[in-house]
């Protein structure tokens, strides 16, 4: 969203911020960047008139801005201890300085996004404005249409066909391993988690060829699998209400943060209220080492593991898993054990009761 709030009336700005909060809530978890001239100082120290704190921004505006950020899990990305003012002008013989050109970004994107003010447009030899520019580098690429076979494509998740087929740039299903035995992750789930949580039914969401589903069944669990890649032979289950849904090495092969959220939302839709979702990903350290050893090319917030095959990898730590999960109606499970899985990251989550 690009915005410019009312430049003259604080009450109007507060109302516009409340509108923005409603718009952000309607996005239903989609990653957000809200940027532009907010015409307000988020903190008292962000607005000065002469050498004193400006009274231009009201407490009501700051409170509404805080509610917008908390409600949508947004971060004020250019907030530093000593503010970098993005607006300077002289009023009534006194300098007016504000940090009012803001970029509010979804919290799970801040680790890989770079946002910096550029004052040359107002201070340089060719200055043409009294505002700074914002230079924004986000780890996403816009696409006119969605590839029709990406893992957890929106068409798979919503039951609606894409508007038009697109070039198959990403093919995450090609990262699925052919296993003759269950994965260490699935063994850790049955050895350390299912008994403790009283799990009777499991869905492996993004199960690939299904080796882990067989393992869960051999452990006496009522287990099913789902994978949107038709050739794997695991169609979407008709039932929901599983005690546990596992998502193993799915998020780290999806190149877009919105796809990751959609995958988690879909996984959560199969769990019963109060049930659990276990998310396992490759760790940032493991991916960084693999990229260096294999000469992977940087792409978005991760790497092409093979651009010719269309496979992507990103290391995702537990904090990022949790930040993404909040947008899917999931929260960290209290008292859940730490699974003994070296080289990978995981989070045990609970589906919130509505």
Residue pairs with C-beta under 8 A, 6 or more apart in sequence:
1 20
1 23
1 32
1 33
1 34
1 35
1 36
2 35
2 36
3 16
3 20
3 34
3 35
3 36
3 37
3 38
4 36
4 37
4 39
5 12
5 13
5 16
5 17
5 36
5 37
5 38
5 39
5 40
6 12
6 13
6 16
6 39
7 39
10 40
10 56
10 57
10 58
10 60
10 61
11 60
13 38
13 39
13 40
13 61
14 58
14 60
14 61
14 64
17 61
17 64
17 65
17 67
17 68
18 64
18 67
18 68
20 34
20 68
21 64
21 67
21 68
21 71
21 72
24 32
24 34
24 68
24 71
24 72
24 74
25 71
25 72
27 72
29 261
29 265
29 327
29 328
30 258
30 261
31 106
31 108
31 109
31 140
31 257
31 258
31 261
32 72
32 74
32 104
32 105
32 106
33 103
33 104
33 105
33 106
33 109
33 136
33 138
34 74
34 102
34 103
34 104
34 105
35 101
35 102
35 103
35 104
35 134
35 136
36 101
36 102
37 87
37 100
37 101
37 131
38 65
38 100
38 101
38 102
39 100
40 47
40 56
40 57
40 61
40 62
40 65
40 98
40 100
41 47
41 54
41 56
41 57
41 98
41 99
41 100
42 62
42 65
42 76
42 79
42 99
42 102
43 62
43 79
43 83
44 53
45 53
45 83
46 79
46 83
46 85
46 98
46 99
46 100
47 53
47 54
47 56
47 57
47 97
47 98
47 99
47 100
48 54
48 85
48 95
48 96
48 97
48 98
49 55
49 56
49 91
49 94
49 95
49 96
50 94
50 95
54 96
54 98
56 98
68 74
68 104
69 75
69 76
69 104
72 104
72 106
73 106
73 107
73 108
73 323
73 326
73 327
74 104
74 105
74 106
74 107
75 104
75 105
75 106
75 107
75 110
76 102
76 103
76 104
77 103
77 104
77 105
77 110
77 113
77 115
78 84
78 86
78 99
78 102
78 103
78 115
78 116
78 117
78 134
79 99
83 99
84 99
84 117
84 119
84 132
85 97
85 98
85 99
85 132
86 98
86 99
86 100
86 101
86 117
86 119
86 131
86 132
86 134
87 96
87 97
87 98
87 99
87 100
87 101
87 130
87 131
87 132
88 95
88 96
88 97
88 122
88 130
89 95
89 96
89 130
90 96
101 117
101 131
101 132
101 133
101 134
103 115
103 134
103 136
105 113
105 115
106 257
107 323
108 257
108 320
108 323
108 324
109 138
109 139
109 257
111 301
111 320
112 139
112 301
113 136
113 137
113 138
113 139
114 135
114 136
114 137
115 134
115 135
115 136
115 137
116 134
116 135
117 132
117 133
117 134
117 135
118 132
118 133
118 134
118 135
119 132
120 127
120 133
121 127
121 128
121 129
121 131
121 132
121 133
122 128
122 129
122 130
122 131
122 132
139 257
139 300
139 301
139 302
140 256
140 257
140 258
140 300
141 256
141 300
143 166
144 166
145 162
145 163
145 164
145 165
145 166
146 153
146 154
146 155
146 162
146 166
147 153
147 166
147 167
147 168
147 169
147 170
148 155
148 162
148 165
148 166
148 168
149 168
149 171
149 173
149 229
150 170
150 171
150 172
150 254
150 259
151 172
151 173
151 206
151 227
151 228
151 229
151 250
151 253
151 254
151 259
151 263
152 206
152 228
152 250
152 254
152 259
152 262
152 263
152 266
153 162
153 228
153 259
154 160
154 162
154 262
155 161
155 162
156 228
156 236
156 266
157 262
157 263
157 265
157 266
168 310
169 310
170 255
170 310
170 311
170 312
171 309
171 310
171 311
172 253
172 254
172 310
172 311
172 312
173 208
173 227
173 229
173 231
173 232
174 306
174 309
174 310
174 311
175 249
175 253
175 305
175 311
175 313
176 208
176 209
176 227
176 229
176 232
177 183
177 208
178 209
179 209
179 211
179 212
180 211
181 211
182 211
182 212
182 214
182 215
183 211
183 212
183 215
183 248
184 341
185 212
185 246
185 248
185 249
185 280
185 339
185 341
185 344
185 346
186 204
186 211
186 212
186 215
186 216
186 246
186 248
187 215
188 339
188 340
188 341
189 202
189 216
189 244
189 246
189 278
189 339
190 215
190 216
190 219
190 221
192 337
192 339
192 340
193 199
193 244
193 278
193 336
193 337
193 339
193 348
194 202
194 219
194 221
194 244
196 337
197 243
197 244
197 276
197 336
198 243
199 221
199 243
199 244
199 276
200 221
200 222
200 243
201 221
201 222
201 223
201 241
201 242
201 243
201 244
202 216
202 221
202 222
202 223
202 224
202 242
202 243
202 244
202 245
202 246
203 223
203 224
203 225
203 226
203 237
203 242
203 244
203 245
203 246
203 270
203 271
204 210
204 212
204 213
204 216
204 223
204 224
204 225
204 226
204 245
204 246
204 248
205 226
205 245
205 246
205 247
205 250
205 263
205 266
205 267
205 270
206 226
206 227
206 247
206 248
206 249
206 250
206 263
206 267
207 213
207 225
207 226
207 227
207 232
207 234
208 227
208 232
209 232
210 225
210 227
210 232
210 233
210 234
212 225
212 246
212 248
213 223
213 224
213 225
213 234
216 223
217 223
224 237
224 239
224 242
225 234
226 234
226 235
226 236
226 237
226 270
227 234
228 236
237 270
240 269
240 270
240 271
240 272
241 270
241 271
241 272
241 275
242 270
242 271
242 272
242 275
243 271
243 272
243 275
243 276
244 271
244 275
244 276
244 277
244 278
245 267
245 268
245 270
245 271
245 275
245 276
245 277
245 278
246 277
246 278
246 280
247 263
247 264
247 267
247 277
247 278
247 279
247 280
248 278
248 279
248 280
249 280
249 281
249 282
250 263
250 279
251 260
251 263
251 264
251 279
251 281
251 316
251 321
251 324
252 281
252 282
252 287
252 302
252 313
252 314
252 315
252 316
253 311
253 312
253 313
253 314
254 260
254 263
254 312
255 299
255 300
255 302
255 312
255 314
256 300
257 301
257 324
260 324
261 324
261 327
261 328
264 277
264 279
264 324
264 325
264 327
264 328
264 330
265 327
265 328
265 329
267 277
267 279
267 328
268 277
268 328
268 329
268 330
268 351
271 277
271 351
272 351
273 351
273 352
273 353
273 354
274 350
274 351
274 353
275 350
275 351
276 333
276 336
276 348
276 349
276 350
276 351
277 325
277 330
277 348
277 349
277 350
277 351
278 346
278 347
278 348
278 349
279 321
279 325
279 346
279 347
279 349
280 339
280 341
280 344
280 345
280 346
281 315
281 316
281 321
281 344
281 345
281 346
282 313
282 314
282 315
282 316
282 343
282 344
282 345
283 315
283 316
283 317
283 343
283 344
283 345
284 315
284 316
284 317
284 345
285 315
285 343
286 315
286 343
286 344
287 302
287 303
287 313
287 314
287 315
288 315
290 296
290 305
290 313
291 298
291 303
291 313
294 305
296 303
296 304
296 305
296 313
297 303
297 304
297 307
299 307
299 312
300 312
300 314
301 314
302 312
302 313
302 314
302 315
303 312
303 313
303 314
304 311
304 312
305 311
305 312
305 313
315 345
316 345
317 345
318 345
318 346
318 347
321 345
321 346
321 347
322 332
322 347
322 349
325 331
325 332
325 347
325 349
329 351
329 352
329 354
330 349
330 350
330 351
330 352
331 349
331 350
331 352
332 347
332 348
332 349
332 350
333 348
333 349
333 350
334 350
336 348
337 348
339 346
339 348
